[in-house]
Amino acid sequence: MTAYAIADLHETVVHPDVAEYIERIPGTFAPYGGRFLVHGTGHETKEGNWPGAVVVIGFPSLDEARAWWDSPAYQEIAPLRSRHIAGDIVLVAGVPDGYDPAVTARAIRDAAPAERPSAGEAVRRGAGSAGRVGR
């Protein structure tokens, strides 16, 4: 199942380290099947406050995304970014083929109020009932 590294980057300081990071990062995710899907500040904020840059890197699976994040190659360059850019970064699995959001909605409705699943758990239940868990 496809996975994504998603970054909401803010408080950016323009610095030569950031340029070096941008030049080097593609070489770190290529061995894991990663590629840029979104990279930059050209976004339209529809709700809330999103002052920074949006970055989305796609991977074939969550295992590959984790392996990239933990890789020596990425960890070597990460300080080039983190010293100059604050942000929030998550690794997240995409939904499986055949995912039906109605199953997730039913799981939320059917749970007793004290047993209502978190949104993440409801999605996992919906994915599981679609019979498509994993890659």
C-alpha positions as a LaTeX table, in Angstrom:
\begin{tabular}{lrrr}
\hline
Residue & $x$ (\AA) & $y$ (\AA) & $z$ (\AA) \\
\hline
Met1 & 0.00 & 0.00 & 0.00 \\
Thr2 & 1.34 & 3.42 & $-0.91$ \\
Ala3 & 2.64 & 5.61 & 1.91 \\
Tyr4 & 3.60 & 9.23 & 2.23 \\
Ala5 & 6.01 & 11.44 & 4.11 \\
Ile6 & 4.12 & 14.70 & 4.62 \\
Ala7 & 5.76 & 17.84 & 5.94 \\
Asp8 & 4.23 & 21.14 & 7.03 \\
Leu9 & 7.34 & 23.31 & 7.15 \\
His10 & 7.27 & 26.75 & 8.72 \\
Glu11 & 9.64 & 29.22 & 10.29 \\
Thr12 & 12.01 & 28.77 & 7.37 \\
Val13 & 15.37 & 30.51 & 7.48 \\
Val14 & 17.00 & 30.92 & 4.08 \\
His15 & 20.44 & 29.37 & 4.46 \\
Pro16 & 22.96 & 27.55 & 2.24 \\
Asp17 & 22.38 & 24.39 & 4.33 \\
Val18 & 18.76 & 24.33 & 3.15 \\
Ala19 & 19.86 & 24.51 & $-0.49$ \\
Glu20 & 22.28 & 21.63 & 0.10 \\
Tyr21 & 19.52 & 19.60 & 1.78 \\
Ile22 & 17.18 & 20.16 & $-1.17$ \\
Glu23 & 19.91 & 19.08 & $-3.60$ \\
Arg24 & 20.75 & 15.93 & $-1.65$ \\
Ile25 & 17.38 & 14.64 & $-0.47$ \\
Pro26 & 16.28 & 12.98 & $-3.76$ \\
Gly27 & 19.32 & 10.71 & $-3.59$ \\
Thr28 & 18.25 & 9.55 & $-0.13$ \\
Phe29 & 14.72 & 8.49 & $-1.01$ \\
Ala30 & 15.33 & 7.07 & $-4.51$ \\
Pro31 & 16.65 & 3.70 & $-3.18$ \\
Tyr32 & 13.36 & 3.28 & $-1.30$ \\
Gly33 & 11.15 & 4.06 & $-4.29$ \\
Gly34 & 10.39 & 7.57 & $-3.05$ \\
Arg35 & 9.60 & 10.55 & $-5.22$ \\
Phe36 & 8.41 & 14.11 & $-4.73$ \\
Leu37 & 4.67 & 14.52 & $-5.22$ \\
Val38 & 4.47 & 18.04 & $-3.76$ \\
His39 & 7.38 & 20.36 & $-3.00$ \\
Gly40 & 6.99 & 24.01 & $-2.23$ \\
Thr41 & 4.91 & 26.96 & $-1.18$ \\
Gly42 & 2.40 & 27.09 & $-4.04$ \\
His43 & $-0.65$ & 26.05 & $-2.05$ \\
Glu44 & $-4.07$ & 27.54 & $-1.35$ \\
Thr45 & $-5.10$ & 27.55 & 2.29 \\
Lys46 & $-8.84$ & 26.85 & 2.51 \\
Glu47 & $-9.17$ & 26.53 & 6.29 \\
Gly48 & $-6.96$ & 27.42 & 9.21 \\
Asn49 & $-3.49$ & 28.87 & 9.03 \\
Trp50 & $-0.83$ & 27.25 & 6.85 \\
Pro51 & 1.96 & 29.78 & 6.39 \\
Gly52 & 4.77 & 27.48 & 5.34 \\
Ala53 & 5.72 & 25.02 & 2.66 \\
Val54 & 4.08 & 21.69 & 1.94 \\
Val55 & 6.16 & 18.65 & 1.01 \\
Val56 & 4.75 & 15.24 & 0.11 \\
Ile57 & 7.02 & 12.33 & $-0.83$ \\
Gly58 & 5.37 & 9.12 & $-2.02$ \\
Phe59 & 6.73 & 5.63 & $-1.26$ \\
Pro60 & 5.61 & 2.14 & $-2.32$ \\
Ser61 & 4.86 & 1.21 & 1.32 \\
Leu62 & 5.10 & 2.41 & 4.89 \\
Asp63 & 8.03 & 0.03 & 5.41 \\
Glu64 & 9.98 & 1.80 & 2.65 \\
Ala65 & 9.05 & 5.22 & 4.05 \\
Arg66 & 10.29 & 4.20 & 7.51 \\
Ala67 & 13.47 & 2.67 & 6.07 \\
Trp68 & 14.17 & 5.93 & 4.22 \\
Trp69 & 13.59 & 8.07 & 7.33 \\
Asp70 & 15.86 & 5.85 & 9.43 \\
Ser71 & 18.52 & 5.44 & 6.74 \\
Pro72 & 22.05 & 6.70 & 7.40 \\
Ala73 & 21.88 & 8.72 & 4.17 \\
Tyr74 & 18.80 & 10.66 & 5.27 \\
Gln75 & 19.87 & 11.02 & 8.89 \\
Glu76 & 23.16 & 12.49 & 7.66 \\
Ile77 & 21.41 & 15.37 & 5.86 \\
Ala78 & 18.41 & 15.89 & 8.18 \\
Pro79 & 20.27 & 18.43 & 10.37 \\
Leu80 & 20.79 & 20.62 & 7.30 \\
Arg81 & 17.00 & 21.11 & 7.35 \\
Ser82 & 16.21 & 20.90 & 11.05 \\
Arg83 & 18.73 & 23.58 & 12.07 \\
His84 & 16.95 & 26.13 & 9.87 \\
Ile85 & 13.35 & 24.98 & 9.35 \\
Ala86 & 10.76 & 24.14 & 11.99 \\
Gly87 & 7.87 & 21.93 & 11.01 \\
Asp88 & 5.73 & 18.90 & 11.49 \\
Ile89 & 6.49 & 15.69 & 9.58 \\
Val90 & 4.46 & 12.49 & 9.49 \\
Leu91 & 4.74 & 9.14 & 7.75 \\
Val92 & 1.30 & 7.86 & 6.83 \\
Ala93 & $-0.08$ & 4.86 & 4.97 \\
Gly94 & $-2.46$ & 5.46 & 2.11 \\
Val95 & $-5.78$ & 3.66 & 1.92 \\
Pro96 & $-5.82$ & 0.22 & 0.30 \\
Asp97 & $-7.36$ & $-0.51$ & $-3.08$ \\
Gly98 & $-11.05$ & $-0.99$ & $-2.61$ \\
Tyr99 & $-11.22$ & 1.23 & 0.47 \\
Asp100 & $-14.83$ & 2.19 & 1.18 \\
Pro101 & $-15.31$ & 5.24 & 3.43 \\
Ala102 & $-18.88$ & 4.08 & 4.12 \\
Val103 & $-17.41$ & 1.17 & 6.13 \\
Thr104 & $-15.48$ & 3.65 & 8.28 \\
Ala105 & $-18.61$ & 5.77 & 8.76 \\
Arg106 & $-20.58$ & 2.67 & 9.81 \\
Ala107 & $-17.89$ & 1.70 & 12.34 \\
Ile108 & $-18.16$ & 5.16 & 13.90 \\
Arg109 & $-21.98$ & 5.10 & 13.97 \\
Asp110 & $-22.21$ & 1.53 & 15.26 \\
Ala111 & $-19.80$ & 1.96 & 18.17 \\
Ala112 & $-21.35$ & 2.63 & 21.55 \\
Pro113 & $-20.57$ & 6.21 & 22.68 \\
Ala114 & $-18.03$ & 5.01 & 25.28 \\
Glu115 & $-16.47$ & 2.66 & 22.75 \\
Arg116 & $-16.31$ & 5.01 & 19.79 \\
Pro117 & $-13.04$ & 4.42 & 17.95 \\
Ser118 & $-10.62$ & 7.18 & 17.19 \\
Ala119 & $-10.70$ & 8.32 & 13.57 \\
Gly120 & $-7.50$ & 6.34 & 12.90 \\
Glu121 & $-8.94$ & 3.17 & 14.43 \\
Ala122 & $-12.15$ & 3.58 & 12.43 \\
Val123 & $-10.12$ & 3.82 & 9.22 \\
Arg124 & $-8.11$ & 0.72 & 10.20 \\
Arg125 & $-11.35$ & $-1.16$ & 10.86 \\
Gly126 & $-12.72$ & $-0.01$ & 7.51 \\
Ala127 & $-9.55$ & $-1.08$ & 5.71 \\
Gly128 & $-9.62$ & $-4.45$ & 7.45 \\
Ser129 & $-13.23$ & $-5.10$ & 6.55 \\
Ala130 & $-12.41$ & $-4.33$ & 2.92 \\
Gly131 & $-10.09$ & $-7.33$ & 3.11 \\
Arg132 & $-7.09$ & $-5.35$ & 1.99 \\
Val133 & $-4.70$ & $-4.93$ & 4.86 \\
Gly134 & $-0.98$ & $-4.49$ & 4.16 \\
Arg135 & 0.67 & $-3.74$ & 0.87 \\
\hline
\end{tabular}
